[in-house]
Amino acid sequence: MQLRVLGNRNFCVGTLITGIYGFVLYGVTAMLPLFLQTLMGYPALDSGLAVSPRGIGSMLAMIVAGTLVNYIDSRLLLACGFGTLCYSTLLLSHINLGISMVSVALPTLINGFAGGLIFVPLTTMAMGMLRKEEIGNASGIYNLMRNIGGSIGIASAITILVRGSQIHQNYLTAHVTAGNPAVMEILQGLQTKFYLGGTDAYTAHQKGLGVLYGIVQQQASLLAYTDNFRLLGYLSLLCIPLALFFHRVRKHSQGRLDVIGE
C-alpha cells in the first residue's frame, strides 16, 4: 500500500472526513438496535424493521446526489449532507421509552438520506485529482479508513454508553431516598401491588425496591443513549468546515475530472 497518495490535498481531506463519517454512521447503527431491543423490548424482527428505512433513504439520496453533483458545488452538497446527518442524529437524542416505531423510522430514513448525499460528492472530490494508476491504491486506503473509523466508532459508542449509564445512575440514585416524597409514593404503590398479589409485607417491600432499582437503571441507560446520539450529531458537524479544504473539481463530458480552483 503506497501512502504517497495522501500527499494529494483532496484525497487526504476526503480520507479524514470518511473516517469521521464511518465513526458516526457505525456508532448510530450499533446503538439504535441495541436501544430498541434492550430498553424498548422489541424483538429482532421489529428492531430490523424500525431501522430498515435507512436503506430506502440512502438509495433515494444517491439518485438525487448523482444528478445534483453535476450542477451544484460538491462542497455545498457535502455540507448539506452532514447538516442533515446532524439533524437526524439529534432527532434520535430526543427518544424516550414511550416512543412509537415511527419515531425511530423517520430519523433513520433521514439518516440514510444524509448518507447518500455525503457518499457521492465525498468520493468524487476525494478521487477527482488522482491519476488513473493511483485510483486502485487510493480506493483501498479510502475504504480502510472508513472501516477503521467505523470500528473505533462502535467501540467508543458502546464504551461511552456503559460509562454514561453508570454516571447517570449515580446521579439518579442520589435522589432516590426515603426523604423524597415522589419516590416513597412510587415505592408504596409497588409494595401495595405485590402485597395484594399474595406476598407478605417484607417480600412485597423487597420486590418493590427491586422494581424501583430497575426503573433507575432503565432511565440511566436512556439518558446515556440520548447523550451518545447528541455527541455523534455534533461530531458530524465537524466535517462541514473540513469540506472547505477541498479543491473544487469539474467533470467533463469525457468523464475527466479537473481542478477549477478553490
C-alpha positions, -999 to +999 in steps of 0.1 A: +000+000+000+015+033-011+008+062+012+021+088-012-014+095-024-021+111+010+000+139-002-028+149-025-048+175-007-083+164-018-076+128-011-061+135+024-091+156+034-115+131+019-098+102+038-101+122+071-138+130+065-147+094+056-131+082+088-152+106+109-183+097+088-176+060+095-173+068+132-207+085+133-225+061+109-214+029+126-219+043+160-255+052+153-261+018+135-247-001+165-266+018+192-301+020+177-310-017+175-294-021+209-317+005+223-348-009+207-341-045+219-328-038+255-349-008+266-380-009+243-383-047+243-385-050+205-379-085+191-351-087+165-376-086+136-393-054+147-359-038+155-348-046+120-380-031+105-375+001+125-340+007+111-346-006+076-358+028+062-321+039+062-316+018+031-345+035+013-333+069+022-298+062+011-310+048-023-331+079-029-303+103-019-278+086-042-301+091-072-306+128-062-269+134-054-258+117-086-278+143-106-271+174-084-233+168-083-231+179-120-249+212-112-240+221-076-206+226-060-199+192-044-186+210-012-220+226-007-237+192-013-214+176+012-221+203+038-259+198+033-254+160+038-235+164+070-260+190+082-288+166+075-269+138+092-265+160+123-302+168+123-313+132+120-289+121+148-301+149+171-337+138+165-326+104+180-313+123+210-350+131+220-360+094+223-378+082+253-394+049+265-428+059+252-420+065+215-435+045+186-417+028+158-424+057+135-404+080+159-374+058+151-381+050+115-383+087+104-349+098+118-335+066+104-349+075+069-334+110+071-301+095+084-299+072+053-308+101+030-279+121+046-256+092+040-264+092+003-259+129+000-225+125+016-212+094-002-214+106-038-197+141-036-172+129-010-160+101-032-160+124-063-138+150-046-115+126-028-106+107-060-111+136-085-075+148-086-057+114-086-041+099-116-057+068-131-029+045-119-033+058-083-071+051-081-068+014-071-043+020-042-063+051-031-096+032-030-080+006-006-068+033+017-101+052+015-123+022+023-098+011+050-101+045+068-139+043+067-138+008+082-113+018+109-134+049+117-165+026+120-147+001+142-135+029+165-170+044+164-187+012+175-161+005+203-162+041+215-200+044+214-205+012+235-178+022+260-192+057+264-227+042+267-218+019+296-198+046+314-225+072+308-251+048+322-231+043+354-226+081+358-264+088+353-272+060+377-251+076+404-268+109+398-303+094+399-297+072+429-286+103+449-322+115+446-339+081+453-340+084+491-366+080+518-368+117+521-381+121+485-420+121+486-423+111+450-400+081+455-418+069+486-452+072+468-440+050+440-425+025+464-456+023+485-477+018+453-454-011+443-455-026+478-493-025+478-494-042+444-472-070+455-489-074+489-523-076+473-508-102+449-504-126+479-469-119+492-461-109+528-452-073+537-414-079+538-413-097+504-435-070+489-411-043+502-381-061+487-398-067+454-408-030+453-372-020+459-361-043+431-386-028+406-376+007+417-339-001+411-348-015+377-366+018+368-335+038+378-312+016+357-336+019+328-337+057+330-299+059+334-294+038+302-319+060+284-300+092+293-268+076+282-283+068+248-295+103+243-261+117+253-244+095+228-267+104+199-262+141+207-224+136+208-224+119+174-247+146+160-223+173+170-193+153+158-208+151+123-209+189+122-171+190+124-170+177+088-187+208+074-157+232+079-134+204+067-152+203+034-139+239+027-104+224+024-113+206-008-103+219-042-133+221-064-133+197-093-154+196-125-165+167-145-161+169-183-182+151-208-154+126-214-155+117-177-123+135-168-121+155-136-101+187-134-094+212-107-111+246-112-100+264-082-106+269-045 
